[in-house]
Amino acid sequence: MATQRLGLIMHGVTGRMGMNQHLIRSICAIRAQGGVQLANGDRVMPDPILIGRNADKIEALARAHGIERWGTDLDAALANADDTVFFDAGTTQMRPQLLAKAIRAGKHVYCEKPIATNLNEAVEIARLADEAGRTKGIKHGAVQDKLFLPGLRKLDMLRRAGFFGRMLSVRLEFGYWVFEGDLQPIQRPSWNYRKEDGGGMILDMMCHWRYVLDNLFGEVQSVSCLGTTHIPKRWDEAGKPYEATADDAAYATCELTGHNGEPVIAQINMSWVTRVRRDDLVTFHVDGTEGSAVAGLQSCRAQSRVATPRPVWNPDIKQTMNFFDQWQEIPDVETYDNGFKIQWEHFIRHVVEDAPYKWTLPEGAKGVQLVEAALDSWKERRWIDVPPLKV
């Protein structure tokens, strides 16, 4: 069995997601396990070069994780024919231009979401990638990590087994309290709350919910959304107050066409100004004629039709039922690896041995489409249709 090298340009990995999920828990973990195994038994060993603007930060990050190569010159990195994959986890505003530059340099491209801040740019870069794929064999992908979460994989197993019967509705609850910065230190970067810097709940999360809804519950047909900035003043990393110009919460309803053609209603509450009293920081509650299930990041609990209890409404006495105890835990039937790492392995196999891969830039553009539709709905205070996206 042979081991082949895969040169990988990693841009924007000094940020929280790029460093923790993509560098440390994905590429470094893949290197530590001896690479990615191919169908023929050979292995692929990623050989990353870290690229960023701050030389001190990049050098320290590389040394801390045993990465030999680092630099600040992206053009020089793209000119190196020995590095064939470009990954971007930098700012969303710059992403389409960086991806286009990498594609024109002949690199396969993989990136964080959203792939752009607006639909026109998202479609343009998706078209460029598709054309390069047809003419030059360029591979491309966008991160859709939540599809690989253990809780959602268990939920999808229930769906594929026919557990829900006819699916009726999905209720998605996401969020937690992000400290303002005056009393307690912030736990999310301050740019998240400045629209001019690419911040905002709708831009950040609706692109996630698009691929989750489409893949697990049904294709999105329309959306009604209300966004808001509940907290107009926050404090940044230096303790300096600033005006929060981006939405910090949003409340949406989507109409879906289920996998069997049935109408499905999805309700989505997402907020960075809510205090958690539920099973997890995100929960997906699915109701169907034959059963219901609630999934978080790791766990999934189900209640079948024949095991559904019979509560009786009586506001005059204390509720005697413990509703949380009436659900069956779906067991772990396999070892669940990090979701970002799993998708990286899929993408590497796609690049090296042309393994099937469906999480492409056009799929990423569909996420931006739902973002834009939700923003238009909020602005115009009406339902917005979400037609099939032609790239």
N, C-alpha and C positions, 0 to 999 in steps of 0.2 A: 504494500500500500504506500502510495506516494503522498507527500504533503506539498501543496503549491501555495505560493505567496499571493496575497491580494492587497495591493497598495490602496490605501484608503485615506483620503483627505477629509479631516473632521474640522468643520468650521463652527464656531459659536459654542464650544464645549466648556467655557468658563462659567456659563450660566447654570442655574440650578438643575434644570431638566437635562441639558446637554451633558453636564458633568456626571450627575448621579445615575440617570437612567441609561444614557447612551454610551458614555465612556466607561464608567466603573462597572455598572451592572450588566452591560451588554458586551462591548468589545473586549474589555479587560477579562471578563468572565469567560468569554469564548476563547481567548488566548490561553487562559489558565487551564481550560479543559482539553487543550490540544487542538483547537480549531473546530471547524464545522465539517461533519462527515457527509460525503456525497453518496449518491446511490450506488456507485461502483466500489465504495469502501475507501476511496481516497479522502484526504482531508484538505481543507482550505484554512490557512492561517492569516488572519488580518494583520497587516503591518501599517498602523496608522501614523500619519503626521498631523499634529495638532496645530491649527492656524488660528490666530487671533490678533487683536490690535495691541494688547498689552504684553510686551515681551516677558516681563517679570512674572506675570500671572501664568502665562503659557508654559514657561520654563519650569516653574514650581509645580504645576499640575503634571507635566510630563515626567519630571523626576519622581514625584510622589507615587506614580503608578507604573514605573518601569518602561515608559515610552521613550525611545531613543530620539525620535525625530519631532521637531517642533519649529515654528517660525511665524513671522508676521507678514510675509509676502504671499498673498493668495495667488497673484498672477504667476509667480514662479512655481508655486505648487501645481497649478493647473497646467503649466507647460511641461511638467515632468511626465513623460510617457509611461513610466513605470508605476504610476499611481492612477488607477483606472476608475475609481469610485469617488464621487464627491458627496459629502453629507453636510447638511446645514441645519443648525439649531439656533441661528442668530435671530436678528429682529425680523418680524414679519414684513415690515415695509421694504426691506432690502431683498427678501427672499426671491421674488420673481426674477430680478436682475441677476442675482448670483446663480440661480439655477440655469438661466439662459446662457450666461457666460460659460458655465461648466459644460452644458450640452454642446455648445459651439466648439468647445475644446475637446470634444469627443469623449467626455466622461459619462459613465452611468451616474444617475442622481437619485438621492434618497433624502427626504427632508421631514422636519417636524411640521405640525399643522399650526394654524391654517397656512395653506400654500401661498396665500396672498390676502391683502386687506379688502379687495373688491373682486367682483365676479369677472369683469373684463380682463383683468390681469391674470386671474386664475385660469380662465379659458385659454388665454393666449399662451401661457407657459405649458398648459396641458397639450395644446395643439402642437407646439414646438417639440415637446417630448415625444408625442405620438409619431410625428413625421420623422424624427431622428431614429425612432425605433424601427420604422418601416424601411428607411433608407440606409441606416448605419448600424442597426442592431443595438442601439442604446436602450438600456433598461432603466426604468424609473419607478419610484414608489413614494408613498406618503405614509407617515406614521398613523396607524389606527389601533393603538395599543389596547383600548378597552375591550376589543373583541377577544383578547387573549386572557382576560381576567378570569380566575377560577369561578367566581360567582356567576358571571355571564356565560361561561362555557357550560356550566351545569344547567343554567336556565335554557340555553339553546338545546341541550340534550333532551330536556323535557319537551320542548316544542317539537323536535324532530321525532320523538317517540309518540306524538299525538296526545300527550297528557292533558293539554288545555281544551281539547275539543275545538269548538269554534272560538277563536280568540276574540275578546270583546274590547279590552282596554288595557292601557299601560299607564301607570303613574310613576313618574320619575322625580325623586327628591334628591337634590344635590346642594351641598354647601356647608358652611360653618362660619363662625365669627372670625373675621380677619381684623386684628387689632388696629386701631386708628394710628397708634404710634406715640401718643402723648402720655398714656399711662403705662402701657405694656409695649415691648418691642414688637414691631411688625413681623409677620411670618410669611408675607408675600412681597415681592419687589414693588416699589412705589409706582413704577411705570404702568402696572396693571390698572391703575385708577386714573390715568391720564389718556384721554382719547387721542391727543396729538402724538403720543408715543406708541400707539397701537394697542392701548388697553381697552378693557370693556368685557363684561360678562358674556354678552351675546357673541362677540367675535371670538372669544376664547373657547366657549363651550358648545355653541350650536353646531360647529363643524364636527365635534365629537358625537353629538346626539344624532346627527344625520346618518353616519355610518352604523351606529348602534341600532337605530330604528329600522333602516333599510335592511340590514342583515338579519336581525333577530325577530322583528315584529311585522314589518310591512313597509312598502315603498311610500315615502312621504308624498302626499298630493297637495296639501295646502297648510297654511300656518296662520294663526292669530297670536300676536305677541305684544306684550307691554313691558318695556324696560324702564328703569328708574335709577337715579342716583340718590340712595337713601341718606348717605353720609357725605356732605359736600366738602368737608375739610379733613385732611389727613396730614400725617407727618412722615417725612421721608427717612432714608437710611441715616442721614446726618442729624436727624431731629428737627429739621426745618419744616414749618407748616407749608402746605400747598393746597391749591384748589383741586378737588377731585372732579374731573370733567367727563369721566367715563361712567357708564352704567355699572353699578355694583350688584344688581339683582335684575332678574327678568322672569316673567310668568307667561308661559306659552301653551297653546293647544294646537295639536297637529292632527289632521285627518290622514289615515294611512289606508293603503290597500294591502291586506294581509297576504301571506304566501299562498293561501287557497282562494284568494279573491274576495275575502270577507272584509267589510269595513271595520277598522280598528281606530279607536280614539286614544291619543297619547296626550297626557297632561304633564307638563314639565315645569317644576319650580326649581330655580337655581339662584343661589344667593350667597354672598360673602358677608351678609349681615344677619345671619340666623344662628341661633344656638341649638345644638344638636340634641334631640331626644328621639332617636331611632336606632336601628341596628348598626348603621355604618354612615360614613360621610356621604355616600351615595347609595340609594336603594331603588330598585326597579320592582314595582308591584304589578304583576300581570294577572288579569282575571279572564277566565274562559268558562264555557258552559260545563266542562267536565272537571275543572280544577283551577286552582290559583297558586301562584308562587311569588316569593319575595327574595330577591338576590341582592347581595352587597358586593364588595370587592372580592371577598373570599368565599363566603358562605351562601347557601341557597336553601330555603325552606319551602315546603309545598303542602297543600291541603287539597285532597281530592273531593270530588262531589259526594261520594259515599261517606267520607269522614268529616263532612262539614257539620259543625254544631248548630244548634237551634237556639240562638239568643232571642230573648223577649225584651221588648222595650218597656221599661218601667222606671221613670225618672224619680220615683218616690223612695226607692231603696238602693243601697250600695250595690254596685255590680259584683256578682259573685264569680263570674267566669274570668279566668286568666287567659286572655286571648292569645298571648304569646306562647303559651304552653300547648296550643292546639295545632301546631304545625310540625311536620316531620322534616328533620334535617336530611338533605341530600348528601350522601357520604362522598368522601374523596376516593375516587376509584383509580386515580393515577397521581403521580407526582407533578405538581404544577410549577413550572419554571417561571422566571420573570417574563412578563408579557412583552416588554420592549426587546428583550434578548431573543425570544421566540421569533418575533417578526424580523429581526436582524438576520437570524439564521435562514429564514425563508428567503429574504432578499439576496443573501450571499449565494444560496443555491440557485436562485433565479439568474443571477449574473453569470455564475461559473458553469452551470450545467443546463441552463434554460428550463429549470423546474417551473411548474405552473405558479403564477403569482397574480392576484387580482386587486391588490391594494395600491393602485397606480395613481399617477397625478390626475387623470380625469376623475377618479373616485374622490380625490382630495378637492377637486373643483366643485363637486356636488355639495361638499360641506360648506364651501364659501357661498354657493347658491342659496342654501338655507339661511345662512347668516344674513345675506342681503335681503332675502324675503322677510325675515323676522324684523330687521331694521326698518324696512319699508312699511310693514304692518304697524309697527309702533308709531312711526312718523305720520302715517295716513289714517290710523285708527280704523283699520278694516282687515278682513281676511285677504291673504295673498295666495294665489295658486302657485304651485311649484311644478312646472312642466318638466318632462324628460329633458335632461341637459345634453345638447348636441355639441360634441367636441370634434 
